[in-house]
């Protein structure tokens, strides 16, 4: 029975003094309270001796994890860490120059050390539009940095409190109240998630290498969608009749097959006639006007009148102008 009680006591003791590295961790594994230095011109501390992007602002620790490209925060120096949505990262943290980042991702190469990281290319246009003006910071304005929670020096790794005890100890011994609006809104949520072991980001941040890429991909899609109206069926119907005009003779040859009277005798006598004369014959076959020139009978050559012959046969007339045919025929 004594052994059972001793075992239970040991389990409870280990649970209460459980180190933070057993909880949500982002590569931070400190054994003691780190050395923190104020960034010149900013109300933010950084840790020059910690091999991580480690900061302290407005009563909370802030860490940028290069593995997933996300920010994490905690009220204790060794976590557990709580994932922070990119929209709720405080502006003073975002504007810290790159030279104060101890670990820099490879894609930051070529960026100026005295300028903040290009978060607009990291989180995309939507984030940048909602955080408009995030990079506008006046380093000359007077803003004091929050006091450090030096009481945490009393809690090295072997005495580091459990997440369930961290919030109560922090509220008892750290009397500073956050001044940043964003931090004030997220303070209760951070404490709640921290006491339960922290929270990890569900996905990595998608870095945008070419911000203009999506817009350039949309343009060809819009052009392709605009091409079908240019090929409307109306234009096809208007262009279709133009093709048979070059094949006029082929249409005339097919006319005898439908029972119409062939008229090759009237067309063949004109071999040198231009083919364009066959264009008027492209009208619908069932709607030919009755007075079409080829349908008329050929013109009849006028015959010489008979009266002049009779006049020639009456050269002999009497003195009074009466014809003398009877006498002349009788004599003949």
Secondary structure, 3 states (H helix, E strand, C coil): CHHHHHHHHHHHHHHHCCCHHHCCCCCCCCCCCCCCEECCCCCCEECCCCCCEEEEECCEEEEEECCCCEEEEECCCCCCCEEECHHHCCHHHHCCEHHHCCCCCHHHCCCCCCCECCHHHHHCHHHHHHCCCCCCCCCCCCCCCCCCCHHHHHCCHHHCCCHHHHHHHHHHHCCCCCCCHHHHHHHHHHHHHHHCCCECCCCCCCCCCCCCHHHHHHHHHHHHHHHHHHCCHHHHHHHHHHHHHCCHHHHHHCHHHHCCCCCHHHHHCCCCCCHHHHHHHHCCHHHCCCCCHHHCCCCCCCCCCCHHHHHHCCCCECCCCCECHHHHHHHC
